Amino acid sequence: MFVDSHCHLNYAGLVEEQPAVLARARAAGVSAMLNISTRSSEWDAVIATAEREDDVMASVGIHPHEADLHPDVETGTLVARAAHPKVIGIGESGLDYYYDKSDRDRQRQSFRAHIAAARETGLPLIVHTRDAEDDTYAILADEMGKGAYPALIHCFTASRDFAAKVLDLGLTISISGIVTFKKAEDLQATAKDLPAGRLLIETDSPFLAPVPHRGRTCEPAYVADTARFLATLRGETVEQLAETTTANFYRLFTKAKR
């Protein structure tokens, strides 16, 4: 059984047929899904989906693209909403210097507020980083020096050096369908060598559909395709990879109920 550790079930493309999307995921062997929020206006709907579906869990957070629009969302706000029994993670948060949709200083402030919430609640921080390796690592390391907190890099596409540095901090790395893309040789080389105990899989649906679904709306069922590719890449059976990544998920997300 697989766990999709990062999906957006309330985004356009999935929410319109959410019951069918969930049914297809279950039929593909997906036993649990973490439904990620990116702005405060989504929190109620994301949590409501988790309340309605036993195998769906929720996060609360502000994506770096949204940081400018959420100056009022600070650590206390996140901690309060994270008290809900189906909220098991903080995020996604982080830094995105590729699109720069929010001021970089505001992104960094929001990121630190999320880290503080992860530290206070003990819930894992779900990190988004794009074209911001140096600042992302610097903030993660600086904040780790103030007190440990659990965290993962979602949809990993960064360098091997960045992977090594965040692993040294104790973070987990989640691999998406990007690993199946023909031109993802560098990511494939990194994913092949990641320590088994720090590995998760995800779809980031409705984005980034893996081969052989390129061009379609991605959905949680497709995590099985990513798992099969990744297992072959790593010289494992898909059953081994499923067992390992599922165990890793519940070890990291300690609030999640099987």
Buried (B, 14 or more C-beta within 10 A) or exposed (E): BBBBBBBBBBBEBBBEEBEEBBEBBBEBBBBBBBBBBBBBEBBEBBBBBBEEBEBBBBBBBBBBBBBEBBEEBBBEBBBEBBEBEBBBBBBBBBBBBEEEBBEBEBBBBBBBBBBBBBBBBEBBBBBBBBBBBEBBBEBBEEBBEEEEBBBBBBBBBBEBEBBEBBBEBEBBBBBBBBBBBEEBEEBBEBBEEBEEEBBBBBBBBBBBBBBEBEEEBBBBBBBBBBBBBBBEBBEBEBEEBBBBBBEBBBEBBEBBEE
